[in-house]
């Protein structure tokens, strides 16, 4: 047996073709984490600017606080989304339930319901307990969500342009 072992090519756990794919996946995951941090930072910055503009136009402090609160609820929503995406990537990289599509679908629904409930509870708390004006609060939240969507579109377009220039 030992004589035959020297003649056969040695097999490794990660063939060379798969190693390139794995490295690309890790690079894509790192880019996605960086993009998520940039988006959350952009949401925070724009929320602060819009709340500052509300104060600058002579609005009451209550309205500026409501815009700030709505924007921060949107920021929390985005941060929760980024965190859950990161955890899902870690679980799939480890191979935990990665082949079970039903489990992945249940996780997706759970994470979506979790984010929805967090937003509803926080908006309700700001309106009921803090007595913030609902229109300004919802305006701040919608503004934060618009920043999330637009920044995703801009970043995806920017990534597409980079890829096409490199090819």
ChimeraX commands (.cxc) that place a marker at each C-alpha (Angstrom):
marker #1 position 0.00,0.00,0.00 radius 0.5
marker #1 position 2.73,2.45,0.80 radius 0.5
marker #1 position 4.19,1.91,-2.68 radius 0.5
marker #1 position 0.90,2.97,-4.34 radius 0.5
marker #1 position 0.49,6.03,-2.14 radius 0.5
marker #1 position 3.48,7.76,-3.70 radius 0.5
marker #1 position 2.12,7.43,-7.22 radius 0.5
marker #1 position -1.32,8.96,-6.66 radius 0.5
marker #1 position -1.65,12.75,-6.67 radius 0.5
marker #1 position -2.26,14.19,-3.26 radius 0.5
marker #1 position -5.77,15.55,-2.77 radius 0.5
marker #1 position -6.40,18.52,-0.58 radius 0.5
marker #1 position -9.59,19.67,1.06 radius 0.5
marker #1 position -9.75,22.89,-0.95 radius 0.5
marker #1 position -8.93,22.47,-4.63 radius 0.5
marker #1 position -7.19,25.38,-6.31 radius 0.5
marker #1 position -10.32,26.34,-8.26 radius 0.5
marker #1 position -12.38,26.59,-5.09 radius 0.5
marker #1 position -9.69,28.57,-3.26 radius 0.5
marker #1 position -10.10,31.44,-5.72 radius 0.5
marker #1 position -13.88,31.39,-5.24 radius 0.5
marker #1 position -13.56,31.36,-1.46 radius 0.5
marker #1 position -11.16,34.32,-1.51 radius 0.5
marker #1 position -13.57,36.25,-3.73 radius 0.5
marker #1 position -16.44,35.49,-1.35 radius 0.5
marker #1 position -14.44,36.73,1.63 radius 0.5
marker #1 position -13.52,39.90,-0.28 radius 0.5
marker #1 position -17.19,40.45,-1.21 radius 0.5
marker #1 position -18.23,39.96,2.40 radius 0.5
marker #1 position -15.61,42.46,3.58 radius 0.5
marker #1 position -16.82,44.99,0.98 radius 0.5
marker #1 position -20.42,44.47,2.11 radius 0.5
marker #1 position -19.49,45.06,5.76 radius 0.5
marker #1 position -17.61,48.21,4.80 radius 0.5
marker #1 position -20.57,49.41,2.72 radius 0.5
marker #1 position -22.97,48.74,5.61 radius 0.5
marker #1 position -20.80,50.81,7.96 radius 0.5
marker #1 position -20.60,53.62,5.40 radius 0.5
marker #1 position -24.36,53.60,4.93 radius 0.5
marker #1 position -25.06,53.71,8.66 radius 0.5
marker #1 position -22.55,56.55,9.04 radius 0.5
marker #1 position -24.14,58.42,6.14 radius 0.5
marker #1 position -27.58,57.97,7.72 radius 0.5
marker #1 position -26.33,59.37,11.02 radius 0.5
marker #1 position -24.69,62.34,9.31 radius 0.5
marker #1 position -27.72,63.22,7.18 radius 0.5
marker #1 position -30.07,62.79,10.15 radius 0.5
marker #1 position -27.98,65.23,12.18 radius 0.5
marker #1 position -27.87,67.68,9.29 radius 0.5
marker #1 position -31.64,67.55,8.75 radius 0.5
marker #1 position -32.32,67.93,12.48 radius 0.5
marker #1 position -29.93,70.90,12.49 radius 0.5
marker #1 position -31.75,72.40,9.52 radius 0.5
marker #1 position -35.03,71.99,11.39 radius 0.5
marker #1 position -33.58,73.93,14.32 radius 0.5
marker #1 position -32.12,76.52,11.95 radius 0.5
marker #1 position -35.48,77.23,10.35 radius 0.5
marker #1 position -36.91,78.15,13.72 radius 0.5
marker #1 position -38.81,74.93,14.37 radius 0.5
marker #1 position -39.46,73.99,17.94 radius 0.5
marker #1 position -37.00,71.78,19.72 radius 0.5
marker #1 position -39.73,69.14,19.89 radius 0.5
marker #1 position -39.90,68.94,16.07 radius 0.5
marker #1 position -36.12,68.79,15.71 radius 0.5
marker #1 position -36.00,66.08,18.36 radius 0.5
marker #1 position -38.73,64.15,16.52 radius 0.5
marker #1 position -36.80,64.34,13.23 radius 0.5
marker #1 position -33.66,63.22,15.05 radius 0.5
marker #1 position -35.55,60.38,16.76 radius 0.5
marker #1 position -37.12,59.14,13.53 radius 0.5
marker #1 position -33.78,59.24,11.76 radius 0.5
marker #1 position -32.08,57.36,14.58 radius 0.5
marker #1 position -34.78,54.68,14.51 radius 0.5
marker #1 position -33.97,54.28,10.82 radius 0.5
marker #1 position -30.26,54.10,11.66 radius 0.5
marker #1 position -30.96,51.40,14.25 radius 0.5
marker #1 position -33.00,49.51,11.66 radius 0.5
marker #1 position -30.08,49.63,9.21 radius 0.5
marker #1 position -27.58,48.61,11.87 radius 0.5
marker #1 position -29.77,45.68,12.84 radius 0.5
marker #1 position -29.99,44.66,9.18 radius 0.5
marker #1 position -26.19,44.84,8.78 radius 0.5
marker #1 position -25.62,42.88,11.98 radius 0.5
marker #1 position -28.04,40.13,10.97 radius 0.5
marker #1 position -26.51,39.91,7.49 radius 0.5
marker #1 position -23.08,39.57,9.05 radius 0.5
marker #1 position -24.24,36.84,11.42 radius 0.5
marker #1 position -25.94,34.97,8.58 radius 0.5
marker #1 position -22.72,35.11,6.56 radius 0.5
marker #1 position -20.74,33.75,9.52 radius 0.5
marker #1 position -23.19,30.89,10.01 radius 0.5
marker #1 position -23.14,29.96,6.32 radius 0.5
marker #1 position -19.32,30.17,6.22 radius 0.5
marker #1 position -19.12,27.72,9.11 radius 0.5
marker #1 position -21.50,25.39,7.31 radius 0.5
marker #1 position -24.13,25.62,10.03 radius 0.5
marker #1 position -27.47,24.90,8.35 radius 0.5
marker #1 position -26.09,26.23,5.08 radius 0.5
marker #1 position -27.68,23.42,3.08 radius 0.5
marker #1 position -31.08,23.70,4.71 radius 0.5
marker #1 position -32.99,26.22,2.59 radius 0.5
marker #1 position -36.03,25.98,4.86 radius 0.5
marker #1 position -33.95,27.04,7.85 radius 0.5
marker #1 position -32.46,29.97,5.88 radius 0.5
marker #1 position -35.95,31.08,4.84 radius 0.5
marker #1 position -37.19,30.92,8.43 radius 0.5
marker #1 position -34.20,33.01,9.56 radius 0.5
marker #1 position -34.94,35.58,6.86 radius 0.5
marker #1 position -38.57,35.87,8.00 radius 0.5
marker #1 position -37.53,36.04,11.65 radius 0.5
marker #1 position -34.98,38.80,11.01 radius 0.5
marker #1 position -37.51,40.77,8.97 radius 0.5
marker #1 position -40.18,40.45,11.66 radius 0.5
marker #1 position -37.63,41.40,14.31 radius 0.5
marker #1 position -36.68,44.61,12.49 radius 0.5
marker #1 position -40.33,45.45,11.84 radius 0.5
marker #1 position -41.27,45.01,15.50 radius 0.5
marker #1 position -38.28,47.04,16.72 radius 0.5
marker #1 position -39.29,49.93,14.42 radius 0.5
marker #1 position -42.97,49.77,15.46 radius 0.5
marker #1 position -42.14,49.63,19.18 radius 0.5
marker #1 position -39.66,52.51,18.97 radius 0.5
marker #1 position -41.97,54.69,16.89 radius 0.5
marker #1 position -44.81,53.97,19.31 radius 0.5
marker #1 position -42.59,54.76,22.28 radius 0.5
marker #1 position -41.51,58.08,20.77 radius 0.5
marker #1 position -45.10,59.06,20.00 radius 0.5
marker #1 position -46.78,57.80,23.17 radius 0.5
marker #1 position -44.21,58.16,25.93 radius 0.5
marker #1 position -42.06,61.03,24.64 radius 0.5
marker #1 position -45.01,62.85,23.02 radius 0.5
marker #1 position -43.00,63.69,19.88 radius 0.5
marker #1 position -44.97,65.07,16.91 radius 0.5
marker #1 position -45.90,62.06,14.73 radius 0.5
marker #1 position -45.47,63.81,11.37 radius 0.5
marker #1 position -41.94,65.00,12.15 radius 0.5
marker #1 position -41.06,61.61,13.64 radius 0.5
marker #1 position -42.28,59.76,10.54 radius 0.5
marker #1 position -40.56,62.34,8.33 radius 0.5
marker #1 position -37.25,61.65,10.04 radius 0.5
marker #1 position -37.77,57.91,9.71 radius 0.5
marker #1 position -38.69,58.11,6.03 radius 0.5
marker #1 position -35.71,60.38,5.39 radius 0.5
marker #1 position -33.41,57.81,7.02 radius 0.5
marker #1 position -34.91,54.98,4.97 radius 0.5
marker #1 position -34.56,57.04,1.79 radius 0.5
marker #1 position -30.87,57.55,2.57 radius 0.5
marker #1 position -30.53,53.78,3.03 radius 0.5
marker #1 position -32.15,53.02,-0.33 radius 0.5
marker #1 position -30.37,55.76,-2.28 radius 0.5
marker #1 position -26.98,54.94,-0.83 radius 0.5
marker #1 position -27.47,51.26,-1.70 radius 0.5
marker #1 position -28.36,52.23,-5.27 radius 0.5
marker #1 position -25.40,54.59,-5.56 radius 0.5
marker #1 position -22.96,52.08,-4.09 radius 0.5
marker #1 position -24.21,49.28,-6.35 radius 0.5
marker #1 position -23.90,51.54,-9.40 radius 0.5
marker #1 position -20.40,52.55,-8.28 radius 0.5
marker #1 position -19.40,48.90,-7.85 radius 0.5
marker #1 position -20.77,48.07,-11.30 radius 0.5
marker #1 position -18.76,50.90,-12.87 radius 0.5
marker #1 position -15.58,49.72,-11.15 radius 0.5
marker #1 position -16.11,46.13,-12.31 radius 0.5
marker #1 position -16.79,47.16,-15.92 radius 0.5
marker #1 position -13.71,49.43,-15.97 radius 0.5
marker #1 position -11.51,46.59,-14.66 radius 0.5
marker #1 position -12.77,44.09,-17.24 radius 0.5
marker link #1:1,2 radius 0.2
marker link #1:2,3 radius 0.2
marker link #1:3,4 radius 0.2
marker link #1:4,5 radius 0.2
marker link #1:5,6 radius 0.2
marker link #1:6,7 radius 0.2
marker link #1:7,8 radius 0.2
marker link #1:8,9 radius 0.2
marker link #1:9,10 radius 0.2
marker link #1:10,11 radius 0.2
marker link #1:11,12 radius 0.2
marker link #1:12,13 radius 0.2
marker link #1:13,14 radius 0.2
marker link #1:14,15 radius 0.2
marker link #1:15,16 radius 0.2
marker link #1:16,17 radius 0.2
marker link #1:17,18 radius 0.2
marker link #1:18,19 radius 0.2
marker link #1:19,20 radius 0.2
marker link #1:20,21 radius 0.2
marker link #1:21,22 radius 0.2
marker link #1:22,23 radius 0.2
marker link #1:23,24 radius 0.2
marker link #1:24,25 radius 0.2
marker link #1:25,26 radius 0.2
marker link #1:26,27 radius 0.2
marker link #1:27,28 radius 0.2
marker link #1:28,29 radius 0.2
marker link #1:29,30 radius 0.2
marker link #1:30,31 radius 0.2
marker link #1:31,32 radius 0.2
marker link #1:32,33 radius 0.2
marker link #1:33,34 radius 0.2
marker link #1:34,35 radius 0.2
marker link #1:35,36 radius 0.2
marker link #1:36,37 radius 0.2
marker link #1:37,38 radius 0.2
marker link #1:38,39 radius 0.2
marker link #1:39,40 radius 0.2
marker link #1:40,41 radius 0.2
marker link #1:41,42 radius 0.2
marker link #1:42,43 radius 0.2
marker link #1:43,44 radius 0.2
marker link #1:44,45 radius 0.2
marker link #1:45,46 radius 0.2
marker link #1:46,47 radius 0.2
marker link #1:47,48 radius 0.2
marker link #1:48,49 radius 0.2
marker link #1:49,50 radius 0.2
marker link #1:50,51 radius 0.2
marker link #1:51,52 radius 0.2
marker link #1:52,53 radius 0.2
marker link #1:53,54 radius 0.2
marker link #1:54,55 radius 0.2
marker link #1:55,56 radius 0.2
marker link #1:56,57 radius 0.2
marker link #1:57,58 radius 0.2
marker link #1:58,59 radius 0.2
marker link #1:59,60 radius 0.2
marker link #1:60,61 radius 0.2
marker link #1:61,62 radius 0.2
marker link #1:62,63 radius 0.2
marker link #1:63,64 radius 0.2
marker link #1:64,65 radius 0.2
marker link #1:65,66 radius 0.2
marker link #1:66,67 radius 0.2
marker link #1:67,68 radius 0.2
marker link #1:68,69 radius 0.2
marker link #1:69,70 radius 0.2
marker link #1:70,71 radius 0.2
marker link #1:71,72 radius 0.2
marker link #1:72,73 radius 0.2
marker link #1:73,74 radius 0.2
marker link #1:74,75 radius 0.2
marker link #1:75,76 radius 0.2
marker link #1:76,77 radius 0.2
marker link #1:77,78 radius 0.2
marker link #1:78,79 radius 0.2
marker link #1:79,80 radius 0.2
marker link #1:80,81 radius 0.2
marker link #1:81,82 radius 0.2
marker link #1:82,83 radius 0.2
marker link #1:83,84 radius 0.2
marker link #1:84,85 radius 0.2
marker link #1:85,86 radius 0.2
marker link #1:86,87 radius 0.2
marker link #1:87,88 radius 0.2
marker link #1:88,89 radius 0.2
marker link #1:89,90 radius 0.2
marker link #1:90,91 radius 0.2
marker link #1:91,92 radius 0.2
marker link #1:92,93 radius 0.2
marker link #1:93,94 radius 0.2
marker link #1:94,95 radius 0.2
marker link #1:95,96 radius 0.2
marker link #1:96,97 radius 0.2
marker link #1:97,98 radius 0.2
marker link #1:98,99 radius 0.2
marker link #1:99,100 radius 0.2
marker link #1:100,101 radius 0.2
marker link #1:101,102 radius 0.2
marker link #1:102,103 radius 0.2
marker link #1:103,104 radius 0.2
marker link #1:104,105 radius 0.2
marker link #1:105,106 radius 0.2
marker link #1:106,107 radius 0.2
marker link #1:107,108 radius 0.2
marker link #1:108,109 radius 0.2
marker link #1:109,110 radius 0.2
marker link #1:110,111 radius 0.2
marker link #1:111,112 radius 0.2
marker link #1:112,113 radius 0.2
marker link #1:113,114 radius 0.2
marker link #1:114,115 radius 0.2
marker link #1:115,116 radius 0.2
marker link #1:116,117 radius 0.2
marker link #1:117,118 radius 0.2
marker link #1:118,119 radius 0.2
marker link #1:119,120 radius 0.2
marker link #1:120,121 radius 0.2
marker link #1:121,122 radius 0.2
marker link #1:122,123 radius 0.2
marker link #1:123,124 radius 0.2
marker link #1:124,125 radius 0.2
marker link #1:125,126 radius 0.2
marker link #1:126,127 radius 0.2
marker link #1:127,128 radius 0.2
marker link #1:128,129 radius 0.2
marker link #1:129,130 radius 0.2
marker link #1:130,131 radius 0.2
marker link #1:131,132 radius 0.2
marker link #1:132,133 radius 0.2
marker link #1:133,134 radius 0.2
marker link #1:134,135 radius 0.2
marker link #1:135,136 radius 0.2
marker link #1:136,137 radius 0.2
marker link #1:137,138 radius 0.2
marker link #1:138,139 radius 0.2
marker link #1:139,140 radius 0.2
marker link #1:140,141 radius 0.2
marker link #1:141,142 radius 0.2
marker link #1:142,143 radius 0.2
marker link #1:143,144 radius 0.2
marker link #1:144,145 radius 0.2
marker link #1:145,146 radius 0.2
marker link #1:146,147 radius 0.2
marker link #1:147,148 radius 0.2
marker link #1:148,149 radius 0.2
marker link #1:149,150 radius 0.2
marker link #1:150,151 radius 0.2
marker link #1:151,152 radius 0.2
marker link #1:152,153 radius 0.2
marker link #1:153,154 radius 0.2
marker link #1:154,155 radius 0.2
marker link #1:155,156 radius 0.2
marker link #1:156,157 radius 0.2
marker link #1:157,158 radius 0.2
marker link #1:158,159 radius 0.2
marker link #1:159,160 radius 0.2
marker link #1:160,161 radius 0.2
marker link #1:161,162 radius 0.2
marker link #1:162,163 radius 0.2
marker link #1:163,164 radius 0.2
marker link #1:164,165 radius 0.2
marker link #1:165,166 radius 0.2
marker link #1:166,167 radius 0.2
view
